[in-house]
């Protein structure tokens, strides 16, 4: 049961980070012109990897 809850939570977190990345895209493009990089892509990738690992262990 705990594994199922964990997997569902990671799935929701993954989709939330995707939505956050899409919402922050205009801001990311503006601040990139000033040399600042937001680590949104790395965040999405990390959460996606965690979800894949949790789904593979079922």
N, C-alpha and C positions, 0 to 999 in steps of 0.2 A: 504494500500500500504506500509506503514512504517513497519507494522508487517511482511509482506512478505519479504521486503528487510532485515530486521533484522534477520529473520529466515535463509535466504539464506547466509547472512554474517556469522552467527554462524556455519552453515553447512560447509562452506569453511574453517573457522578457525579451526573447529574440525578436518577436514581432514589434514589440514596443521600441526596441532600439532601431529597427528598420524605419518605423514611422518617425522617430526622432531624427534619424539621418536625413530622411526626405524633407522634413520640416526645416532642418537647419541648412539645407543645401544653399539657399540664397545667401545666408550669412557667411557660410564657409567660402563661397566664391568671392565675397567682398573682402573678408579679412585675409584671404590668400594673396590679394594684391599688395597687402602691407607686409607680407612675409611671415604671417602667422598661420600655422596649420592646426586645425582642430582634429583630434584623434577619433573622429566618429567612425571612420572605416575600420580602424583597428578594434574599436569597441564592438561593432557588429560582428566582425570576424571572430573575436574571442568568444562572444556569447554563442555564436553559431557553432563553433567547435565544441563548446561545452554541451550544447544540446545534442549534437551528433554523437558525442561520447556517451551521453546518458541514454540515448535511444538505442545505441548499439549494445548496451549491457543488459537489455531486458531479457 
